[in-house]
Amino acid sequence: MVERVRHSLAEPHISTAIWLTQLRWVAVAGQLLVIGSVVLLVEIPLPLFPLLALVTWTALSNIALWGWARRLRITSTSSAESSGFGTLDSQGTGAISFNDDSIGSRVLTAILCMDVLTLTGLLYFTGGGSNPFLIFYFANIAIAGMILPRQLAWLVAFLSVAGVSWLLNEARSIDAIANSPLDPRAPWGVSKFAFLVAFATSSCVITYFVTMLAGQLREREKQLAIAEQEKERSRRLEAMATLAAGAGHELASPLSTIAVVAKELSRSLEKYEVSSGIRRDVDLIREELNRCREILHRMKSGAGEAAAEHLHPISLKELVHETIVAMREPNRVTIDLPDDIAEKKGLLPKQALSQALRNLLQNGLDASPPSESVSLSVREQVNAPGGKKWKVVITDKGTGLNDEVARRIGEPFFTTKEVGQGMGLGVFLTRNVIHGVGGSLKFTSPSEGGTICEVEIPTRSV
């Protein structure tokens, strides 16, 4: 799921590169329109050869940028179709990463820096600081703040300030605007100093706020993508739970019929002399039928039947007793339940919750060596967020959770046990029940080994 989120986050980055090419085509058209209008309509002589050379260079670089973005989009699409996910980088952000060390970030930074230099060249041949189009530096600064990491956005802002400082000293003067106090031939005074300070300050303010807002928007987009994937995963799990419940209901009827026939057959055999092998076979059929019934009961519980149990007043002491009494090895469970909260009661589904906690305890016992015990600690959180809660902590002495198990724990039919030792439904069913009563379930593996399972259960006072 994480890989799929990363791929979905990479698509807007590819679109950003394509969007930038479209914006630069607008800039090329605007530059040609302004040059043509000034020369033909206003009749101000301009050095056309260097100006058109700079515009042509912008157009050629834009064609190269468009080809690069298109190739990346094709590569990303083919990678997603072949593997189901995007091509991941070392930072795990998707097919294209815009971190400082990524190719995409360096390419876009080079393009924007080149645009700053191109704008500086155009202004150099058209009056320098006295040219009113000097304010177009702010457009480059704002675009850099939106699409580049913060450090690289500041690089573009610094380059813009350096360009303006140079234009205030060196440029080809235009007679029509030579009377401006910002003309390169004008002496340095209050006007030039004030303008440079104002420009540098405005550049810093724009860079700071645009990068901050862009970062928040990217983080929000990431969270929304993750939430969407979680929602999709929840829908798949609900569908599987519904399938399990349907299978349980459909299989219950023929199994009941087989159970009745097996019972009648066993009674009939008591009237006749048959071999002990036949009797053992009939008993085995009945044992396996009981096992199938237990499996179907657990499958239907996972679909929410147990969680839909009516709420009953139950104390912590009763909940712990109900959990432990039906276990295979209750002597291996160490209980830590303070006397001052043992009789505290809450409205909860007794059978469903005790079965859920029993699943977690049994998993801890299975993971721990036979000579080790599993601790069960129960506490009450009175001032917890959202109201009063019971916190149950189960700690085993197993090998802990590796990255793969930690990522997949709770998925239906995923198990680390040997074939035939488990169906992989224990944690899945437990999580359904706990979430059904508004609680939470969390697994951690400390460095010293073992696994800690924390269950928080909101309670309503009786």
N, C-alpha and C positions, 0 to 999 in steps of 0.2 A: 504494500500500500504506500509506503514512504517513497519508493522509487517512482510510483505513478504520480504522486504529488509533485515530486521534483520535476518530472517531465512536463506536467501541466504548467508549472511556474516558468519553464524555459520558453514556452510559446510567446508570451508577451515580450520577452527580450528580443526574439527574432523579429517580431512585428515592429519593435522600436527602431531597429536598423532600417527596415523598409520605410517606416514613417519618416525617418530622417532624410532618406533619399528624396522623398516627395517634397519635403520642406526645402531642401537645397535646390530642387528644380524651380520652385517658386522664387528662391533668392536669385538664381541665374536669370530668370525672366525679368525680375524686378531690376536687377543691375543693368541689363541691356536696355530696358525701358527708360531708366533714369538717364543713362549716358546718351541715348538717342534724343530724349526730350531736351536735355541741356544743350546739346550741340545743334539740333535742328530748330527747336522752338525758341529757346532763350538765346541762342547764338553766342554761347560762351565757348571759346576754343579750348579743347581738351586734348591731351596726348592719347590718341585713340589706340595706337599700337600696344603700349604696355597695359592699358585698361582692358582691351579685348583679349590680350594674352592671359591676364589674370582670370577673366571670366571663363575663357576656354579651359584653363587649368581646373577651375572649379567643376565645370561640366564633365571633363574626363575623369576626375577623381570620383564624381558622383556615379558615373557608369561603373567604375570599378567597385564602389561600395554596394551598388545594386546587385552586381554579379556575385559578390561575396555573400550578401544576405540571402540571395536566392539559393545559392549552393548549400548554405547552412540549413535552410528550410527543407530542402530536398533530403539532405543527410539526416536531419532530425526525424522527418516523416518516415523514411525508409527504416531507420533504426527502431522507431516505435512499432512499425508494422512487423518487423522481424522478431523482436524480443518482447513486445508488449509494453516496453518502457522506453524512456529516453536514454541517451548516452550520458552516463554520469561522469562528472569530473571529480577531482580529489576532494572538493569541498562539498560535494553532494547537492549541488544546486540545479542540476539538470544538464541538458545537452549544451547549453551555452551558459557560462558563468560570468557574471560581471563583477567578480572580485578583482582586487588589484593585480593579481598575477594571471588573470585569464586573458586569452587571446582576444575575445570580444571586447573586453574593457580597453585593452591597449589600442585596438583598431579604432574604436569610437573616439577615444581620447586624441589619437593622432588626427582624425578627421576634424574634430572641433578646434584643435590647436591650429591646424592648417587653415581653417576658416577665419580664425582670428588674424593670422598672418596675412591672408588674402585681403581681408577688410582693411588691415593696416596699409597694405600696398595700394589699394584703391584710393584710400584717403590721402596717402602720401602724394599721389599725382593730381589730387583735386582739392588742395588747400589745407590739408592737415587738420589741425585743431579748429580752424574756422569753418570747416565743413559741417553743416547741421546733421549729416548722417552719422556723425560720431556716436550718437546715442544707440546705434545698432550693436555696439559692443554688449549692451545689456541683454540683447536677445541671445547671443552666444552664451553669456554667463548663466542665464536662466535655463537654457536647454541643457547645458552641462550639469547643472544642479539636479535636473530631473532624471537624467539617464546614466550618470556616472557615479561611482563611489565618491564619498565625501572628499578624500584626499586629492583625487584627480579633478574634481570640480573646482577645488581651490587652485589647482595648477592653471586651469583655464582662466580663472578670475585674475590671478597674478599676471599671466601673460597679457591680458587685456589692459590692465593698469600700466604695465610696462610699455605697451603699444601706444597708449594715449600720452604717456610721458615723453616718448620719442617724437610723436607727431607735434607736440607743443614746441619742440626745438627744431626738428628737421622735416621739411616738406616743401613741395613746389607750390608757391603762392599763386592764387588766382586773383586777378585784379578786381573782379566783381565783389569779392568778399574779403579783400585784403584789409579793410578797415576794422575787422573784428579784433578785440583784445586777445583772442586766442590764436591769432595768426602767428605762424612760426617766426616771422620777422619782427613781431611786436616784442618789446622788452618784457622781461619777467617782472611782474608786479603782483598786486593784490588779486587781480582778476584771474591770472593763470594759476597762482598758488591755491586760491579758493576753489577754482574749478577742479584742479587735480585732487585736492583733499576731498571735495564732495563726491567726485567720481569714485575714488578709492573706497570711501565709506559706503557709498551706495552699492558698490560691487560686493563688499564684505557682507552687508545686510542681506542682499538678494541671495548670495551663495549660502549663507547660514540658514535662512528660513526655507529656501527652496529645497536644499538637501535634507533638512529636518523633516519637512512635510512629505517629500518623496520617500524617505526612509520609512516613515509611519505608514504611508500608503502601501509600500511593498510588503511590510510586515503584516498589515491587515489582509492584503491579498493572499499571502501565504497562509494565514490562519483560516481564511475562508475556504481555501483549497483543501486544507487538512480537515476542516469541519465537514466539507462536502464528501470527502472520501470516508470519513467516519460514519456519516449518514448512510452512504451507500453500503458500507460494511454492515451496519446495523440492519439494513433492509435484507441483506443476504442471510444474515444470521436468523432473522425472524422467519424468513422463508424456509430455512432448514429446520427451525424449530416446529413450524407448522407441518412440514413434511414428516418429521419424527412423530408428531402427535397423530397425524393421519394414519401413518403406518401402524402405530400402536393400536389405534381403534380398529383398523381393518384386520389385523392379525389376531386381535383378542378373541374374536368370535370363533374362527376355526380352531384355535388352540384350546378354547373352552370345550369345544366338541370332542377334540382328541383326548382331553383330560377326563371327560365323562366316560368315553369309551374305554380308556385305559383303566379307569377305576372299576368299571363293570367287568372288564376282562380279568382284573386281579381277583375280584370276588368269585367269578366263575371258576377260576383255576383252583380255588380253595376246595371245591367239591370233587376235584379229580386228582389223580396221582400223576403229576408231571415232574419232569426233571428240574433240579435246582437251577440249572442254567436258564431255563425259560422264565422261572420266577425272577431271577436276577435281571433278565432283560426287561421284563415288565416294570420292575422297580426303577430301573435305569430310565425308562421312558417317562415315568412320573417325575423323577428328579429333574430330568432335563426340561420337562414342561414347566416345573416350578421355576427353574432358572430363566426360561424364556419369559415367564410372567414378570419376574423381577426386572428383567431388562426392559420390557415394554412399560412397566410402571415408571422406571427412571426416565425413559424417553418422553412419556406423556407429562411427567413432572417438569421436564426441561421446557416444554412448550407453554408452561404457565399454569397448569392445573393446580400444582401445589402452592404456587404463589397466590392463587386466587382463593386459597383457604380463608375461612372466616377468621377475623382477628379475635384473639382471646387474651384475657389478662394472664400474664406469665411472669414469674420472677426470674432473676438471673440464676438463682440456685436450681430452679426447675428446668430452665433452658440447658444448663450445663449437664444436669443429670440425664435429661432426655437425649442429649447428644452422645454422652459417654456410654449409656447403658446398652445400646445396641451394637457397640463396636466389637470387633473380633479380639482385640488385645487392649482392653481398657486399663490394664495394670501398667502399661507403658506410657500412659498419659499423666503428666504432672500438672495439677490444677492449682492456679493461683487466683483465688477469688476472695477478696477481703470480706470479713463478716459484716462490716457496716453497710455493704451494698448488696449482700446476698439475697435479701428479701425485697429489694426494689423491684417494682413491677412495671410492665409496659404492655400495650396492646400490640400483639404480633401474631403472625401465623406460626403456631407452635411446631407442628409437624414439618412444615416446609423449611423453616429456619434451622431446626435441629438437624435435619437431613443435610442441609447445605454445609453447616459447620462440621458435620460428621465426614463429609466428603473431603474437606480440607485436612482434617486430622488424619484420616486414613491415608491420604497422599503423603503426609509428613511421615507417618509410620513406615510406609512402603519405601520412601526415599532414605530413611535412616537405617543404620546397621541394626541387626536384631537385638544387640545388647544395649542400644541407646534408647532414650525416652524422648517424647515430644512434649514441649511445655504449652499449656493453654492458660493465657493470662487474660483476665477480664477486668475492665475498669469502667467507671462512669464519668462522662465528660458533661458537666452541668452547664458550663459557659461556652460550649462549642458553637461555632457558626451554624445557624439554622436551628438552634434549640438543643435540647438534651439528647445525648447519644450514648450508646454503649459501644465500647471499643474492645474488640476481641483480637488478641495477638497470638498467633500460632507459630512456634519456632521449632524447626527440626534440625537434625544433625547430618543432613545429606550432603551431597557434593555441590549444591547450589544450582543456580540457573545460568547457563551460557547465553550468549547474545541471541542465538536462534530460538531457544526455548522461551526466553524472556519476551521476544517479539511475538511469538505465536501462542503463548499460553492463553487459554480461554477459548481458542478456536474449536468448534465442534469436530470431533473425531481425530483430534491431534493428541497423541500420547507419547510419552517417553518410555512406557513400559514395554515388556516383551509381548510378542504376538500372543493373543489369547488371555493376557493378564488384565486388559482394560480396553474399554471402547473409546476412550478419549472424550467422554461426555461429562466427567465429574466436575471440572472447573467451569465448563460451559453452563451446566445446569445450576451450579452454585451461584455463578454470577447473575443468571437470570432471576433467581429468587431474591438475592441481596439487592439487586437494582430494582426489583419489583416493589420492595418495601422502602425504597428511597435511600438505600445505603450505598457504600462504596467498598471496593475490594482492590488491594494493592499488594504486589509481590516485590520483595527486595532480596538481594543476596549480599550479605556483609563480606568483607575481605577475608575474615577468618573461616568462612565456609558456612554451609547450611542455607536455609531459606526462611525468611520472615514473611508471614502473611498477615496483613492488617485488615481487619473488617470493622467498618463503622456502621452502626445500625441506629437510625433515629427512632426514638420511642415517644409514645404519647402516654402521659400519666393516667393511671386508672382512677 
